[in-house]
Amino acid sequence: MRKIHLAASISLAALAAPAMAQQAQTDASDSAAISPGDIVVTASRRAERLQEVPLAVSALGAEQISKGGFQKLTDLQYQVSGLQFGSSPNDSGFRLRGVGSAGGFSSSSEQNVGTVVDNVVIPFGNPVNSLGDLERVEVLKGPQGTQFGKNASSGVINITSAKPKFDAISGKAFVSYGELNEVNANASINLPLSSNAALAVYGFTRSNDGFLENVYRKEMWGGEKSYGARAKLLWEPQDGLSFYLIGDYSKIKRTGPGQLWTLARLPDDIAFNPQTQGRFANLASLGVTPGAKNEKSVEDYAGYSSEENYGASLEINKELGGGYNLTSVTAWRRLDEGPQVFAIDGTSLPIFTAQQTGVDQSFLSQELRLSSPKGSMLEFTGGVYLSTRKVGDGNDFNRAQLRPALPFAPIPPIPFFTTVATTPLVDISAGQGNTQTKSDSYAGFIDGKFHVSEQLAILGGFRVQNDKVRARYFSILDPNYLPGTVDYSTTIPGLVQGYSAAAAATGNVSKTGWSGRAGLEYKAARDVMLFGTIARGYLGPTVTFSGLTGTKSSVNPQTVRDITVGIKSQLFGRAVTLNANVFWDKYKNLQTSVFNGTEFLTENAGGFDAKGFEVDASWRVSPELSFSGSFTYSDTNFTDYVTACPNVVKAGYACYQARDAAGVLQFDRDGNPVKVVQAKGEPLSGAPKYAATFGANINLPINDHLAFDWAANVYYRSSVQYAVVEAYAFQPGYATIGLNAGIGHPDGNWRIGVFARNLLDKHFVSAVIGLPFANPGAYVNWLTREGRRTVGVSAQMKF
């Protein structure tokens, strides 16, 4: 009868969300409190059952991540409803509850949503390019600055990799092949060195062909090749003392520019402007039709990029007696960007070209924290944190050129100088621009709870920090484009207009700020907990110079007031889990980015609100079948945001000339009026109002040697707009389906399977923005690999 019941449930499984997180490894002392399907998290910097943590947290175990068929850290957005990841400058990094990172092409910017890997705050890059050795991922929603620092003002992605084990030699290997020649392979081995020391080594390689066809250059863009390794050494020389050393390295190469975009809409003056007509005259002959479904690029310029990400950390834990524990985490990280070139004019003419040597970054941090005994009347974690970050050095230069008159040559031959007509060439980076930034942060913090009774606890936390940012910008003459020289590399040579190297400019800011939280936790029953918190998040100030033009931006600290009220419950012998919360977030000086027609600049929005609710649910029907799902509703809107006038203004809004604090009308350096718009009432760029996941997991033993497993997940995201007050920067809502099925040994010793991501080949883009250096009305689609179907096969084994 059980098998009949399972078969009848398969039709429902395709509509369900990813399966519940699997049971995490815990100490023997905690095992009695753990039931099947539970997961232990460290969201409060101590090991606790997810259901006992009075925070809005979603968690994914290693098995759930694996069965989702995903391969990259950014794919986790399809398994957690309130989590999104953006790959464009105005929507970069993770976002939670609709709120994400500022970013842009700037020399220094912090994240609204922080990333922490094995207790190390990651300020840049991605040290987890493969998911094969992860133990769990925790998604903490709302301000988490009391324990995780300033770049956690809107939430944290807390990642824990699998620790080495002392008991036995073990290992595993995985390989898959999918469409676009996608190859993903990884392997790990655990080597006990003694009864109290063990080494774990993990390596991976991933690659795929390009998915964006450049019909002008006859190339495929969007291909990637990456590889890397992580080594971990755990040593416990005596009871109560451990040393945990981790080192990692990864490299990624990309074919095509980072801006993988296609024409979505042509300028409004295409019917009567000869210059606009000339720029886009060959689209039909190349088989390109601008629109939301256009997947062909006509850029004339090559594109490529690469980066290396590596670092090391040392975690020392010492039991002090009486249950107190002292932890030290020392970490160093480095990001080296390779040379890159790109064009962002969307045409087959060299209107805009850029060449960058790549910006290198380094980061050093030290955290020291003290934790009280678990289960004591006062449970707390407190400590100090110090970090220093450097962005850029004396060898990192940006270069960019603009030929605004193309396709025409308005400068006739110049006697004794040129024999052909030329077009003006403007060096918009004032030669070769160099930006360097140094950021130092110092903080002290404490967070915990006081048990008034067995049912009631008071929650609280406080963090104070000081941030110092020093930025510097200068430029030198570009030997390839000296003033007054002629560039003969293009069909119409360019006469370089006169320019001067930019004198050194500096910016400095120093500020002390704080974050904190207070609340209550009430256990109404053994498996029912109510909680409510009010928190203040803080993201420090910065001063930055943009990467292309060296435009200076002074950005004020961002604060957020968050109120969250929630319930965590388990029913029917913990077979059903239902967690929910409502939230109200009010931001002041939200750090965001705006596109000024040339590049993205970081700035402040005066006021911003986000409110809604989140639900996570799961049902363990039987050991063979489980369902789960999540839903997030987040209504975001600016309450005060004066920003640059967009490409085409949305109906109901009007641009006007900006005035300074004294009421004087503002003009740019060319004497043109500075136009701005009040974006009050607009949603945050890239923020969906609704997001949901549904899924199922089936594990069906066939006999003592074979078992069948099947997992399905559905992800839905409602429509978004990618730039405030923009008339055409819009992405309709969409849903994707993922499947993963296989057959193997019941103990998991081996498995072969098939998988599908985005099964129905639902095409969507990561952004829609105005086309740079074009007249109003021109827009581009920013394509993403996830907007394509991928079907493949996989095999894995372990011992």
ChimeraX attribute file (.defattr): number of C-alpha atoms within 10 A of each C-alpha:
attribute: neighborCount
match mode: 1-to-1
recipient: residues
	/A:1	6
	/A:2	9
	/A:3	11
	/A:4	8
	/A:5	10
	/A:6	18
	/A:7	12
	/A:8	11
	/A:9	14
	/A:10	17
	/A:11	10
	/A:12	12
	/A:13	25
	/A:14	19
	/A:15	19
	/A:16	24
	/A:17	32
	/A:18	32
	/A:19	31
	/A:20	27
	/A:21	23
	/A:22	20
	/A:23	16
	/A:24	19
	/A:25	13
	/A:26	15
	/A:27	9
	/A:28	7
	/A:29	7
	/A:30	13
	/A:31	10
	/A:32	8
	/A:33	8
	/A:34	16
	/A:35	13
	/A:36	14
	/A:37	21
	/A:38	21
	/A:39	23
	/A:40	25
	/A:41	28
	/A:42	17
	/A:43	25
	/A:44	19
	/A:45	17
	/A:46	16
	/A:47	16
	/A:48	18
	/A:49	19
	/A:50	20
	/A:51	22
	/A:52	16
	/A:53	19
	/A:54	24
	/A:55	24
	/A:56	26
	/A:57	21
	/A:58	23
	/A:59	24
	/A:60	25
	/A:61	24
	/A:62	21
	/A:63	17
	/A:64	20
	/A:65	25
	/A:66	15
	/A:67	22
	/A:68	28
	/A:69	23
	/A:70	21
	/A:71	17
	/A:72	14
	/A:73	17
	/A:74	19
	/A:75	18
	/A:76	20
	/A:77	17
	/A:78	28
	/A:79	28
	/A:80	26
	/A:81	28
	/A:82	30
	/A:83	25
	/A:84	27
	/A:85	21
	/A:86	18
	/A:87	17
	/A:88	21
	/A:89	21
	/A:90	26
	/A:91	27
	/A:92	19
	/A:93	24
	/A:94	24
	/A:95	27
	/A:96	27
	/A:97	30
	/A:98	26
	/A:99	30
	/A:100	29
	/A:101	27
	/A:102	25
	/A:103	26
	/A:104	23
	/A:105	20
	/A:106	24
	/A:107	25
	/A:108	26
	/A:109	23
	/A:110	19
	/A:111	26
	/A:112	30
	/A:113	27
	/A:114	29
	/A:115	26
	/A:116	19
	/A:117	17
	/A:118	15
	/A:119	20
	/A:120	23
	/A:121	23
	/A:122	19
	/A:123	18
	/A:124	20
	/A:125	18
	/A:126	19
	/A:127	23
	/A:128	22
	/A:129	23
	/A:130	25
	/A:131	20
	/A:132	24
	/A:133	22
	/A:134	20
	/A:135	19
	/A:136	24
	/A:137	24
	/A:138	21
	/A:139	23
	/A:140	23
	/A:141	25
	/A:142	29
	/A:143	32
	/A:144	29
	/A:145	29
	/A:146	31
	/A:147	27
	/A:148	25
	/A:149	27
	/A:150	31
	/A:151	26
	/A:152	28
	/A:153	31
	/A:154	32
	/A:155	29
	/A:156	30
	/A:157	25
	/A:158	23
	/A:159	23
	/A:160	20
	/A:161	18
	/A:162	15
	/A:163	19
	/A:164	22
	/A:165	20
	/A:166	19
	/A:167	15
	/A:168	12
	/A:169	15
	/A:170	15
	/A:171	16
	/A:172	18
	/A:173	19
	/A:174	19
	/A:175	18
	/A:176	20
	/A:177	21
	/A:178	19
	/A:179	15
	/A:180	16
	/A:181	14
	/A:182	19
	/A:183	18
	/A:184	20
	/A:185	21
	/A:186	22
	/A:187	20
	/A:188	21
	/A:189	19
	/A:190	22
	/A:191	20
	/A:192	20
	/A:193	17
	/A:194	11
	/A:195	13
	/A:196	16
	/A:197	20
	/A:198	23
	/A:199	23
	/A:200	23
	/A:201	20
	/A:202	21
	/A:203	21
	/A:204	23
	/A:205	20
	/A:206	22
	/A:207	20
	/A:208	20
	/A:209	18
	/A:210	19
	/A:211	20
	/A:212	22
	/A:213	17
	/A:214	21
	/A:215	19
	/A:216	17
	/A:217	14
	/A:218	10
	/A:219	15
	/A:220	17
	/A:221	23
	/A:222	22
	/A:223	20
	/A:224	18
	/A:225	17
	/A:226	20
	/A:227	20
	/A:228	22
	/A:229	22
	/A:230	22
	/A:231	18
	/A:232	22
	/A:233	22
	/A:234	24
	/A:235	20
	/A:236	17
	/A:237	12
	/A:238	9
	/A:239	9
	/A:240	12
	/A:241	16
	/A:242	19
	/A:243	16
	/A:244	20
	/A:245	19
	/A:246	20
	/A:247	18
	/A:248	20
	/A:249	20
	/A:250	23
	/A:251	20
	/A:252	20
	/A:253	17
	/A:254	22
	/A:255	19
	/A:256	24
	/A:257	19
	/A:258	21
	/A:259	18
	/A:260	26
	/A:261	28
	/A:262	31
	/A:263	28
	/A:264	25
	/A:265	19
	/A:266	21
	/A:267	19
	/A:268	14
	/A:269	15
	/A:270	18
	/A:271	9
	/A:272	9
	/A:273	12
	/A:274	13
	/A:275	16
	/A:276	19
	/A:277	16
	/A:278	14
	/A:279	20
	/A:280	18
	/A:281	15
	/A:282	15
	/A:283	18
	/A:284	10
	/A:285	7
	/A:286	14
	/A:287	11
	/A:288	17
	/A:289	17
	/A:290	21
	/A:291	15
	/A:292	19
	/A:293	14
	/A:294	18
	/A:295	23
	/A:296	23
	/A:297	27
	/A:298	25
	/A:299	23
	/A:300	22
	/A:301	23
	/A:302	17
	/A:303	21
	/A:304	18
	/A:305	21
	/A:306	19
	/A:307	20
	/A:308	21
	/A:309	23
	/A:310	21
	/A:311	19
	/A:312	19
	/A:313	22
	/A:314	20
	/A:315	20
	/A:316	19
	/A:317	18
	/A:318	17
	/A:319	16
	/A:320	14
	/A:321	9
	/A:322	8
	/A:323	12
	/A:324	15
	/A:325	18
	/A:326	18
	/A:327	17
	/A:328	19
	/A:329	20
	/A:330	20
	/A:331	23
	/A:332	20
	/A:333	25
	/A:334	20
	/A:335	22
	/A:336	18
	/A:337	20
	/A:338	17
	/A:339	17
	/A:340	21
	/A:341	21
	/A:342	23
	/A:343	24
	/A:344	24
	/A:345	24
	/A:346	27
	/A:347	23
	/A:348	20
	/A:349	22
	/A:350	23
	/A:351	24
	/A:352	25
	/A:353	20
	/A:354	19
	/A:355	18
	/A:356	21
	/A:357	16
	/A:358	20
	/A:359	23
	/A:360	19
	/A:361	23
	/A:362	20
	/A:363	22
	/A:364	18
	/A:365	21
	/A:366	18
	/A:367	20
	/A:368	17
	/A:369	20
	/A:370	20
	/A:371	22
	/A:372	20
	/A:373	17
	/A:374	14
	/A:375	9
	/A:376	12
	/A:377	15
	/A:378	15
	/A:379	17
	/A:380	23
	/A:381	23
	/A:382	21
	/A:383	19
	/A:384	19
	/A:385	21
	/A:386	17
	/A:387	19
	/A:388	18
	/A:389	21
	/A:390	21
	/A:391	19
	/A:392	21
	/A:393	14
	/A:394	8
	/A:395	11
	/A:396	19
	/A:397	24
	/A:398	25
	/A:399	24
	/A:400	23
	/A:401	23
	/A:402	21
	/A:403	25
	/A:404	17
	/A:405	16
	/A:406	21
	/A:407	20
	/A:408	17
	/A:409	17
	/A:410	12
	/A:411	14
	/A:412	12
	/A:413	13
	/A:414	11
	/A:415	8
	/A:416	6
	/A:417	9
	/A:418	14
	/A:419	10
	/A:420	13
	/A:421	16
	/A:422	25
	/A:423	23
	/A:424	21
	/A:425	26
	/A:426	22
	/A:427	26
	/A:428	20
	/A:429	27
	/A:430	26
	/A:431	28
	/A:432	26
	/A:433	26
	/A:434	29
	/A:435	30
	/A:436	23
	/A:437	24
	/A:438	20
	/A:439	21
	/A:440	18
	/A:441	21
	/A:442	18
	/A:443	21
	/A:444	21
	/A:445	23
	/A:446	20
	/A:447	22
	/A:448	23
	/A:449	22
	/A:450	17
	/A:451	18
	/A:452	11
	/A:453	11
	/A:454	9
	/A:455	13
	/A:456	18
	/A:457	20
	/A:458	19
	/A:459	22
	/A:460	20
	/A:461	22
	/A:462	20
	/A:463	26
	/A:464	20
	/A:465	21
	/A:466	17
	/A:467	21
	/A:468	19
	/A:469	23
	/A:470	19
	/A:471	23
	/A:472	21
	/A:473	24
	/A:474	20
	/A:475	23
	/A:476	17
	/A:477	18
	/A:478	16
	/A:479	10
	/A:480	11
	/A:481	22
	/A:482	18
	/A:483	20
	/A:484	13
	/A:485	17
	/A:486	20
	/A:487	18
	/A:488	11
	/A:489	9
	/A:490	9
	/A:491	11
	/A:492	20
	/A:493	19
	/A:494	27
	/A:495	23
	/A:496	22
	/A:497	16
	/A:498	13
	/A:499	16
	/A:500	13
	/A:501	15
	/A:502	18
	/A:503	10
	/A:504	12
	/A:505	14
	/A:506	17
	/A:507	17
	/A:508	16
	/A:509	17
	/A:510	16
	/A:511	15
	/A:512	15
	/A:513	19
	/A:514	22
	/A:515	26
	/A:516	23
	/A:517	23
	/A:518	18
	/A:519	19
	/A:520	19
	/A:521	24
	/A:522	19
	/A:523	19
	/A:524	12
	/A:525	11
	/A:526	9
	/A:527	15
	/A:528	18
	/A:529	22
	/A:530	20
	/A:531	23
	/A:532	21
	/A:533	20
	/A:534	20
	/A:535	25
	/A:536	26
	/A:537	30
	/A:538	31
	/A:539	27
	/A:540	27
	/A:541	21
	/A:542	28
	/A:543	26
	/A:544	29
	/A:545	28
	/A:546	22
	/A:547	27
	/A:548	26
	/A:549	23
	/A:550	24
	/A:551	14
	/A:552	20
	/A:553	17
	/A:554	16
	/A:555	21
	/A:556	20
	/A:557	18
	/A:558	24
	/A:559	24
	/A:560	25
	/A:561	21
	/A:562	23
	/A:563	21
	/A:564	22
	/A:565	20
	/A:566	21
	/A:567	22
	/A:568	24
	/A:569	21
	/A:570	20
	/A:571	12
	/A:572	9
	/A:573	9
	/A:574	17
	/A:575	17
	/A:576	18
	/A:577	23
	/A:578	20
	/A:579	22
	/A:580	20
	/A:581	20
	/A:582	19
	/A:583	23
	/A:584	19
	/A:585	23
	/A:586	20
	/A:587	23
	/A:588	20
	/A:589	20
	/A:590	27
	/A:591	28
	/A:592	25
	/A:593	26
	/A:594	23
	/A:595	22
	/A:596	15
	/A:597	17
	/A:598	15
	/A:599	18
	/A:600	21
	/A:601	24
	/A:602	27
	/A:603	20
	/A:604	22
	/A:605	24
	/A:606	17
	/A:607	19
	/A:608	24
	/A:609	24
	/A:610	22
	/A:611	20
	/A:612	18
	/A:613	19
	/A:614	22
	/A:615	21
	/A:616	22
	/A:617	20
	/A:618	27
	/A:619	22
	/A:620	21
	/A:621	12
	/A:622	12
	/A:623	11
	/A:624	15
	/A:625	22
	/A:626	25
	/A:627	26
	/A:628	25
	/A:629	27
	/A:630	26
	/A:631	20
	/A:632	27
	/A:633	23
	/A:634	25
	/A:635	19
	/A:636	24
	/A:637	21
	/A:638	23
	/A:639	19
	/A:640	18
	/A:641	22
	/A:642	16
	/A:643	22
	/A:644	22
	/A:645	25
	/A:646	23
	/A:647	26
	/A:648	18
	/A:649	18
	/A:650	14
	/A:651	9
	/A:652	6
	/A:653	13
	/A:654	14
	/A:655	18
	/A:656	13
	/A:657	15
	/A:658	19
	/A:659	15
	/A:660	8
	/A:661	7
	/A:662	6
	/A:663	8
	/A:664	9
	/A:665	12
	/A:666	15
	/A:667	14
	/A:668	9
	/A:669	8
	/A:670	6
	/A:671	8
	/A:672	10
	/A:673	15
	/A:674	17
	/A:675	18
	/A:676	18
	/A:677	20
	/A:678	20
	/A:679	22
	/A:680	19
	/A:681	16
	/A:682	18
	/A:683	25
	/A:684	24
	/A:685	25
	/A:686	28
	/A:687	26
	/A:688	27
	/A:689	22
	/A:690	21
	/A:691	28
	/A:692	25
	/A:693	28
	/A:694	28
	/A:695	29
	/A:696	29
	/A:697	29
	/A:698	23
	/A:699	20
	/A:700	18
	/A:701	17
	/A:702	13
	/A:703	10
	/A:704	9
	/A:705	10
	/A:706	16
	/A:707	18
	/A:708	18
	/A:709	20
	/A:710	22
	/A:711	29
	/A:712	28
	/A:713	31
	/A:714	26
	/A:715	26
	/A:716	19
	/A:717	22
	/A:718	16
	/A:719	17
	/A:720	21
	/A:721	23
	/A:722	24
	/A:723	26
	/A:724	26
	/A:725	29
	/A:726	20
	/A:727	16
	/A:728	22
	/A:729	24
	/A:730	20
	/A:731	20
	/A:732	12
	/A:733	15
	/A:734	14
	/A:735	19
	/A:736	23
	/A:737	24
	/A:738	27
	/A:739	22
	/A:740	24
	/A:741	23
	/A:742	19
	/A:743	21
	/A:744	21
	/A:745	18
	/A:746	19
	/A:747	12
	/A:748	14
	/A:749	12
	/A:750	18
	/A:751	22
	/A:752	17
	/A:753	18
	/A:754	19
	/A:755	25
	/A:756	23
	/A:757	24
	/A:758	21
	/A:759	16
	/A:760	14
	/A:761	16
	/A:762	14
	/A:763	19
	/A:764	22
	/A:765	20
	/A:766	21
	/A:767	26
	/A:768	27
	/A:769	25
	/A:770	29
	/A:771	26
	/A:772	20
	/A:773	17
	/A:774	20
	/A:775	19
	/A:776	17
	/A:777	19
	/A:778	24
	/A:779	28
	/A:780	27
	/A:781	29
	/A:782	21
	/A:783	25
	/A:784	21
	/A:785	18
	/A:786	18
	/A:787	17
	/A:788	20
	/A:789	20
	/A:790	21
	/A:791	19
	/A:792	19
	/A:793	17
	/A:794	21
	/A:795	18
	/A:796	19
	/A:797	17
	/A:798	16
	/A:799	11
